[in-house]
Amino acid sequence: MKISIIRGAFQNPFELQNYSPLKEEFDITAISSKYPISSNIDLPLIKLWSPTDLPNFQYRNQILNRLLVDAQKLRNLEKIIKGSDIVHVAETYFGYTHQAIVAKRRGLVRRIVSTVWEVIPFNNEGIRGRKEYKRLAYESVDRFLAVTEKAKQALIKEGVNPEKISVINMGIDLDKFKPNKEKKESKDINILCVARLVPEKGIEDLFEAFLKIKEKNNKVKLTFVGSGPLKKELTGYKNIFVKSLPYQKIQNEYQKADIFCLPSRETKTWAEQYGMCLIEAMACGLPIVTTNSGAIPEVVGDAALIYHYSNVKELKTNLEKLISSETLRQTLSKAGRKRAKEKYDRLKISKQIGEIYKSLNR
């Protein structure tokens, strides 16, 4: 079977690691823009020009989306995917998803699968043309793979037939993300946050809570791994570190940490869709403090202390609970590793995806 996995500018190794185990069984090719999030994936890759490859300028994405409905379109995509048994896209409104639908309607490809992360029903419909893109996707996509039950319910509310939806999580390499058995004992407590350094991730909330904790405890340290506009605001403080690391090395930061925190917020148009970093933290045996934003409670289950997003007081309290109790840290650590093994092993998930592909080719 010929499988074309299209991710455009959003191609990344975090998701694509769930497909690479299938390359021995299927003829799989990934297709991205010229400059995606990352080209470091373990699959054959074709790069096509996209409007997202244009040099950044003020309001670039807003302008391009209004001109093109969605800027995630790829030049000559139809030619590349012609003859595919399955074209695997993402979401219902992306430009390349619409291109794949048009190709199917012209008889150039057989089936379309779409992975859906969005957890807010009727989101991304403010731009002219997006509702039509989504309506055509509801009709033409053969199978939706919702990464959470919350994403599935959002699709159902938008009118998608539940029989066309399968819930399949995204997983990670559990041999790479695992607890550090040789970790040295230390009186310091290291808190880790892996996220884009943007307001919606709650970075400012964690920063504020940490400064209050540090007033009474100088043994705590906070490391941010990521990049974004808030980076400058976080630098220059004692016991606070900001790093940028490639995905191939990021497990080292988890293995050095004692506590993981993802303080994601929520707005009318954005909520945490998944949080791969939460799965990585669980797999590495880190106790977690996080929020009730979007699909987070579904993802972490009983392996985290959860507070209401944007509540800095609750965030501080939960962090202090873990800082002061080694027993609680160990309890959540074991629960997280167990949950990661049961639900987020990429090898198990790749098999589920492979079965979907086979079922659509019968």
C-alpha positions in Angstrom: 0.0 0.0 0.0 1.2 3.5 -0.9 0.7 5.9 2.1 1.3 9.6 1.8 1.5 11.4 5.2 1.1 15.1 4.8 2.0 17.5 7.6 3.1 20.7 5.8 4.8 23.3 8.0 3.8 21.4 11.2 5.8 18.2 10.5 7.6 17.2 13.6 9.4 14.2 15.1 7.0 14.0 18.1 4.1 12.8 16.0 5.9 11.2 13.1 7.7 8.7 15.4 4.3 6.9 15.6 4.4 6.2 11.9 8.0 5.2 11.3 7.6 1.6 12.7 5.2 1.1 9.8 7.7 1.7 7.0 8.6 -2.0 6.8 5.0 -2.9 6.1 3.8 0.0 4.0 5.3 2.2 1.3 5.2 5.4 3.3 6.3 8.9 2.3 6.1 12.0 4.4 5.3 15.3 2.7 6.2 18.7 4.3 6.7 22.3 3.4 10.3 23.4 2.6 10.8 24.6 6.1 8.7 22.5 8.6 9.1 22.5 12.3 11.6 19.6 11.8 12.9 17.5 9.0 14.5 15.0 11.4 12.1 12.1 11.0 12.7 8.5 10.3 10.7 8.3 7.1 11.3 9.1 3.4 10.5 12.8 3.0 9.4 15.0 0.1 9.5 18.8 0.6 7.2 21.0 -1.4 7.0 24.8 -1.6 4.2 26.3 0.6 3.1 29.9 1.3 4.2 29.1 4.9 7.8 29.1 3.6 7.7 32.9 2.8 9.9 35.0 5.0 8.2 36.1 8.2 6.6 39.5 8.2 4.1 41.3 10.4 0.7 39.6 10.4 2.0 37.1 7.8 -0.2 34.2 8.9 -3.3 36.3 9.2 -2.9 37.8 5.8 -2.1 34.5 4.1 -5.0 32.7 5.7 -7.4 35.4 4.6 -6.1 35.3 1.1 -5.9 31.5 0.8 -8.5 30.3 3.3 -5.5 28.4 4.9 -1.8 28.9 4.1 -1.0 25.3 4.6 -1.1 24.5 0.9 1.6 22.7 -1.0 2.7 23.2 -4.6 2.3 20.3 -6.9 0.8 18.2 -4.1 -1.7 16.4 -6.3 1.1 15.2 -8.6 3.1 13.8 -5.7 0.1 12.0 -4.0 -1.4 10.6 -7.2 -1.9 6.9 -7.0 -1.8 6.8 -3.2 -4.0 4.2 -1.5 -4.2 6.4 1.5 -3.5 10.1 2.0 -3.1 10.8 5.7 -3.7 14.5 6.5 -4.4 16.5 9.7 -7.5 18.5 10.9 -10.4 19.4 8.7 -9.5 23.0 7.6 -5.9 22.8 6.6 -5.1 23.8 3.0 -3.4 20.5 2.2 -6.3 18.6 3.6 -8.6 20.4 1.1 -6.1 19.6 -1.7 -6.2 15.9 -0.8 -10.0 16.0 -0.8 -10.0 17.6 -4.3 -7.5 14.9 -5.5 -9.8 12.2 -4.2 -12.8 13.7 -5.9 -10.8 13.7 -9.1 -10.0 10.0 -8.7 -6.3 10.6 -8.1 -6.2 8.9 -4.6 -8.3 6.2 -3.0 -8.8 7.0 0.7 -8.2 9.9 3.1 -7.4 9.6 6.8 -7.2 12.7 9.0 -5.7 13.0 12.4 -7.6 15.5 14.5 -6.3 17.3 17.6 -8.8 20.2 17.9 -10.8 20.0 21.1 -13.0 23.2 20.7 -16.1 22.5 18.5 -16.6 24.9 15.6 -13.2 26.5 16.2 -11.2 27.9 13.2 -14.3 29.0 11.3 -13.9 32.8 11.4 -12.0 33.0 8.1 -14.1 33.0 4.9 -14.0 29.6 3.3 -13.1 27.6 6.3 -16.6 26.3 7.0 -16.8 25.0 3.5 -13.4 23.3 3.8 -14.6 21.6 7.0 -17.9 20.6 5.5 -16.1 18.9 2.5 -13.8 17.1 5.0 -16.8 15.7 6.9 -18.1 14.2 3.7 -14.9 13.1 2.1 -12.5 11.9 4.8 -12.9 8.1 5.1 -11.6 7.9 8.7 -10.9 10.4 11.4 -8.2 9.6 14.0 -9.0 11.7 17.0 -6.0 11.8 19.4 -8.4 12.2 22.4 -12.0 11.4 23.3 -12.4 15.2 23.7 -11.3 15.7 20.1 -13.8 13.0 19.0 -16.7 14.7 20.8 -15.8 18.0 19.1 -16.0 16.3 15.7 -19.4 14.7 16.6 -20.7 18.1 17.7 -19.7 19.5 14.3 -21.7 16.8 12.6 -19.2 14.1 11.8 -20.6 10.5 11.8 -19.3 8.8 15.0 -18.8 5.6 13.0 -16.1 7.4 11.0 -14.1 8.3 14.1 -11.5 6.2 15.9 -9.7 7.4 19.0 -6.0 6.7 18.8 -3.5 8.4 21.1 -0.1 9.6 20.0 2.8 7.9 21.8 6.5 8.1 22.3 9.6 5.9 22.4 9.6 4.3 25.8 13.2 3.1 25.4 14.3 6.7 25.0 12.0 8.4 27.5 12.5 6.5 30.8 13.5 7.2 34.4 17.1 7.8 35.1 18.1 5.0 37.5 21.6 6.5 38.0 20.3 10.0 39.1 22.4 11.4 41.9 20.8 12.3 45.2 20.5 16.1 45.7 18.8 18.4 48.2 17.9 20.7 45.3 14.5 20.2 43.6 14.5 20.8 39.9 11.2 21.8 38.3 11.0 21.4 34.5 8.7 23.0 31.9 8.9 22.0 28.3 6.7 24.3 26.2 6.5 27.1 23.7 7.3 30.3 25.6 4.0 32.0 24.9 1.2 33.3 27.2 -1.3 30.5 26.4 1.1 27.9 27.8 0.8 29.7 31.2 4.6 30.5 31.3 4.0 33.7 33.2 1.9 31.8 35.8 4.7 29.3 36.5 7.3 32.2 36.6 5.2 34.1 39.2 4.5 31.0 41.3 8.2 30.0 41.3 9.4 33.4 42.4 7.0 33.2 45.4 8.2 29.7 46.3 11.9 30.7 46.0 11.4 33.5 48.5 11.2 30.8 51.2 13.2 28.0 49.6 16.4 28.7 47.8 16.9 25.0 47.0 14.4 25.0 44.2 15.4 25.5 40.5 13.3 26.0 37.4 14.2 25.1 33.9 12.3 26.2 30.8 13.0 24.3 27.6 11.6 26.0 24.6 11.6 29.2 22.6 9.2 32.0 22.1 8.5 35.7 22.7 8.6 35.4 26.5 12.2 34.1 26.6 13.7 37.5 27.4 11.3 38.0 30.3 12.5 34.8 31.9 16.2 35.3 31.7 18.5 36.9 34.3 17.0 35.4 37.4 18.8 33.3 40.0 17.8 29.6 39.8 15.8 30.1 36.6 17.3 28.6 33.4 16.1 28.8 29.8 17.3 26.3 27.2 16.6 25.3 23.6 17.3 21.7 22.7 16.7 19.4 19.7 14.2 16.7 20.3 16.9 14.1 20.0 18.4 15.3 23.3 15.4 16.5 25.3 15.0 13.3 27.3 18.2 14.3 29.2 16.3 17.3 30.7 13.4 15.1 31.9 15.9 12.7 33.5 17.6 15.4 35.4 14.3 16.9 36.8 12.4 16.1 39.9 9.0 17.7 39.0 7.3 18.5 35.7 4.9 21.4 35.2 2.8 22.4 32.2 0.6 25.4 33.3 -1.4 25.7 30.1 -4.2 28.3 30.0 -7.4 28.3 28.1 -9.2 30.9 25.9 -12.3 31.0 23.7 -10.2 29.8 20.7 -7.4 27.8 22.3 -7.1 25.0 24.8 -4.4 22.3 25.2 -5.1 19.7 22.6 -2.8 17.0 23.9 0.6 17.9 25.5 3.2 15.5 24.2 5.5 16.8 26.9 3.1 15.4 29.5 3.6 11.9 28.1 7.3 12.3 27.9 7.3 13.4 31.6 5.2 10.5 32.6 7.4 8.0 30.7 10.4 9.5 32.5 8.7 9.0 35.9 8.3 12.6 36.8 5.5 13.7 39.1 3.4 16.4 37.3 1.6 19.6 38.1 -0.7 20.8 35.3 -4.1 22.3 34.6 -7.5 21.4 33.4 -7.1 23.1 30.1 -8.5 21.2 27.1 -7.6 17.5 27.0 -5.0 17.5 29.7 -7.1 15.7 32.4 -7.8 12.9 29.9 -4.1 12.6 29.0 -2.6 12.5 32.5 -5.4 10.6 34.4 -4.3 10.0 38.0 -0.6 10.7 37.3 -0.7 14.4 38.1 -1.9 17.2 40.4 -4.4 19.2 38.4 -5.5 22.8 39.2 -7.8 25.3 37.4 -5.8 27.1 34.7 -4.6 30.6 35.4 -4.9 30.1 39.1 -1.4 31.0 40.3 -2.3 30.3 44.0 -3.3 26.7 43.2 -0.3 26.2 41.1 2.0 27.4 43.9 0.2 25.1 46.4 0.5 22.0 44.2 4.2 22.6 43.5 4.8 23.0 47.2 3.0 19.8 47.9 5.4 17.9 45.6 8.5 19.8 46.8 7.8 18.9 50.5 6.7 15.3 50.0 9.0 12.7 48.5 6.3 10.1 49.1 3.8 12.0 46.9 6.5 12.4 44.2 7.2 8.7 44.2 3.5 7.8 44.0 2.9 10.1 41.0 6.1 8.9 39.4 5.0 5.3 39.5 1.5 6.1 38.3 3.0 8.1 35.4 5.4 5.5 34.2 2.6 2.8 34.4 0.2 5.0 32.4 2.8 5.7 29.8 3.5 2.0 29.3 -0.2 1.2 29.1 -1.4 4.0 26.8 1.5 5.8 25.1 3.8 3.2 23.6 4.4 4.3 20.1 4.9 0.7 18.9 1.4 -0.2 20.1 0.0 2.9 18.6 1.6 2.4 15.2 0.0 -1.1 15.1 -3.4 0.5 15.6 -2.8 3.0 12.8 -1.6 0.2 10.6 -4.9 -1.7 11.2 -6.8 1.3 10.2 -4.9 1.6 7.0 -5.6 -2.1 6.2 -9.3 -1.9 7.0 -9.6 1.0 4.5 -7.9 -1.0 1.7 -10.2 -4.1 1.9 
